[in-house]
Amino acid sequence: MVCLALLTMVCATPAWAQADNPSGLPLPRFASTRSTPINVRVGPGTKYDVAWTYLKAGVPVEIIQEFDTWRKIRDVDGDEGWVHQNLLSGTRAGYVTPVMANGEIDLLGSKSDDAGVRARLGPGLRVQIKECDGDWCEVSASQGDEHRAYSGYLRQEEIWGVYPDEEFD
């Protein structure tokens, strides 16, 4: 009986509490690139070859593994590589991912499908994520050469850079 109770407690422990990695933070988790350029390497250290380089800051990535001060990341295309922890930020960003291929998503004025449309966002547009409640995320986006900034709400499932049902502010 005691073994069953102990097993239940261990299995019921949330994954984030079981984090056995250098940062102590949950894996996987989303972050963004901090500066430019950022070399993404094939292994955790400067002795490894550069796989590719990010030329813009604020690119959303998913941290999937940790080794000492190095983080293995995955990008929106599924490519994986290693970067130093100092090159990443906890600032949340994401990409618009419409359910319909080549579709656009309405950026809404409030957390309602009936809210007024503030802008139409195309697939792959990068957005800054302010907060998410498990269903909706408050975001801001710049679009086009005019660099007009728009803010509003998107359904959480229409953003790469947020987990289903994830909540944060």
C-alpha positions as CSV (number, residue, x, y, z in Angstrom):
1,M,0.0,0.0,0.0
2,V,2.8,2.4,0.9
3,C,4.6,1.6,-2.4
4,L,1.4,2.3,-4.3
5,A,1.0,5.7,-2.5
6,L,4.7,6.6,-3.2
7,L,4.3,5.6,-6.9
8,T,1.2,7.7,-7.2
9,M,3.0,10.7,-5.7
10,V,6.0,10.3,-8.1
11,C,3.8,9.9,-11.1
12,A,1.6,12.9,-10.1
13,T,4.6,15.2,-9.9
14,P,4.4,17.8,-12.7
15,A,7.1,17.5,-15.4
16,W,8.5,21.0,-14.6
17,A,9.2,19.9,-11.0
18,Q,11.2,17.0,-12.3
19,A,13.5,19.3,-14.3
20,D,17.0,17.8,-13.9
21,N,18.9,20.2,-16.1
22,P,21.4,23.0,-15.4
23,S,18.9,25.9,-15.4
24,G,16.3,24.1,-13.3
25,L,13.7,25.4,-15.8
26,P,11.2,23.2,-17.6
27,L,11.9,21.5,-20.8
28,P,10.8,22.0,-23.5
29,R,10.2,25.8,-23.3
30,F,10.0,28.7,-25.7
31,A,12.5,31.6,-25.8
32,S,13.8,34.0,-28.4
33,T,17.1,35.1,-29.8
34,R,18.7,38.0,-27.9
35,S,21.1,39.5,-30.3
36,T,22.7,39.2,-33.7
37,P,24.4,37.5,-35.2
38,I,23.9,34.2,-33.4
39,N,25.8,31.1,-34.5
40,V,23.9,27.9,-34.1
41,R,26.3,25.0,-33.7
42,V,26.0,21.2,-34.3
43,G,27.1,20.6,-30.7
44,P,27.3,22.3,-27.3
45,G,30.5,24.3,-27.5
46,T,32.5,26.6,-29.6
47,K,34.7,23.7,-30.9
48,Y,31.6,22.5,-32.9
49,D,30.9,23.6,-36.4
50,V,28.4,26.4,-37.1
51,A,25.2,24.9,-38.6
52,W,23.6,28.3,-39.4
53,T,23.5,31.9,-38.2
54,Y,20.5,34.0,-37.1
55,L,20.8,37.5,-38.5
56,K,17.8,39.0,-36.6
57,A,17.1,39.2,-32.9
58,G,13.7,38.2,-31.5
59,V,13.4,35.0,-33.4
60,P,11.2,32.4,-31.5
61,V,12.9,29.1,-30.7
62,E,12.1,26.1,-28.5
63,I,14.7,25.0,-26.0
64,I,14.6,21.2,-26.0
65,Q,17.7,20.2,-24.1
66,E,20.4,21.7,-21.9
67,F,24.1,20.9,-21.4
68,D,26.0,23.2,-19.0
69,T,25.6,26.7,-20.4
70,W,24.5,25.5,-23.8
71,R,20.9,25.1,-25.0
72,K,19.7,22.8,-27.8
73,I,17.0,24.7,-29.7
74,R,14.5,23.8,-32.4
75,D,13.1,26.4,-34.8
76,V,9.7,26.7,-36.5
77,D,11.0,24.5,-39.4
78,G,12.1,21.7,-37.0
79,D,15.9,22.4,-37.4
80,E,17.9,21.8,-34.3
81,G,21.2,23.1,-33.0
82,W,23.1,24.5,-30.0
83,V,23.5,28.1,-28.8
84,H,25.0,29.6,-25.6
85,Q,22.4,30.5,-23.0
86,N,23.5,34.2,-23.0
87,L,22.3,34.5,-26.6
88,L,18.7,33.6,-25.7
89,S,16.0,35.7,-23.9
90,G,12.9,34.7,-22.0
91,T,10.9,37.2,-24.1
92,R,8.1,35.4,-25.9
93,A,7.6,35.7,-29.6
94,G,5.9,33.5,-32.1
95,Y,4.9,33.0,-35.7
96,V,1.3,33.2,-37.1
97,T,0.3,29.7,-38.2
98,P,-3.1,29.7,-39.8
99,V,-5.1,26.5,-39.7
100,M,-5.9,27.0,-43.4
101,A,-2.8,26.8,-45.7
102,N,-1.9,30.2,-47.2
103,G,-4.7,31.7,-45.1
104,E,-4.7,34.9,-43.0
105,I,-5.7,35.3,-39.4
106,D,-7.8,38.1,-38.0
107,L,-6.0,40.0,-35.2
108,L,-9.0,40.8,-32.9
109,G,-9.7,43.7,-30.6
110,S,-10.7,41.4,-27.7
111,K,-10.8,37.8,-26.6
112,S,-13.9,36.9,-28.7
113,D,-14.5,35.5,-32.2
114,D,-17.1,38.3,-32.5
115,A,-14.6,41.1,-31.7
116,G,-13.6,43.7,-34.3
117,V,-10.7,43.0,-36.6
118,R,-7.7,45.2,-36.1
119,A,-5.5,43.6,-38.8
120,R,-5.2,40.5,-41.0
121,L,-2.0,38.6,-40.3
122,G,-0.3,36.4,-42.9
123,P,1.3,33.1,-42.3
124,G,4.8,33.2,-40.9
125,L,4.5,36.8,-39.5
126,R,6.4,37.2,-36.3
127,V,4.5,38.5,-33.3
128,Q,5.5,39.5,-29.8
129,I,3.5,37.7,-27.2
130,K,2.5,39.6,-24.2
131,E,0.4,37.0,-22.4
132,C,-1.7,33.9,-22.9
133,D,-4.6,32.5,-20.9
134,G,-4.8,29.0,-22.4
135,D,-7.2,30.0,-25.2
136,W,-6.2,33.5,-26.3
137,C,-2.9,35.4,-26.5
138,E,-2.4,39.1,-26.5
139,V,0.2,40.0,-29.2
140,S,1.7,42.8,-31.1
141,A,2.9,42.8,-34.7
142,S,4.5,45.0,-37.3
143,Q,3.5,44.5,-40.9
144,G,4.7,45.8,-44.2
145,D,7.1,48.5,-45.2
146,E,5.1,51.1,-43.3
147,H,6.1,49.4,-40.0
148,R,2.7,50.0,-38.5
149,A,2.3,48.3,-35.2
150,Y,-0.9,46.4,-34.4
151,S,-1.9,44.8,-31.1
152,G,-4.8,42.6,-30.3
153,Y,-5.7,38.9,-29.7
154,L,-5.1,35.7,-31.5
155,R,-6.3,32.2,-30.7
156,Q,-3.5,30.3,-29.0
157,E,-3.5,27.4,-31.5
158,E,-2.8,29.9,-34.3
159,I,0.7,30.7,-32.9
160,W,3.9,28.7,-33.1
161,G,5.7,29.7,-29.9
162,V,3.1,28.8,-27.3
163,Y,2.1,25.4,-26.0
164,P,-1.6,24.3,-26.0
165,D,-3.3,25.5,-22.8
166,E,-0.1,27.3,-21.7
167,E,-0.8,30.3,-19.4
168,F,1.6,33.2,-18.7
169,D,1.7,37.0,-18.3
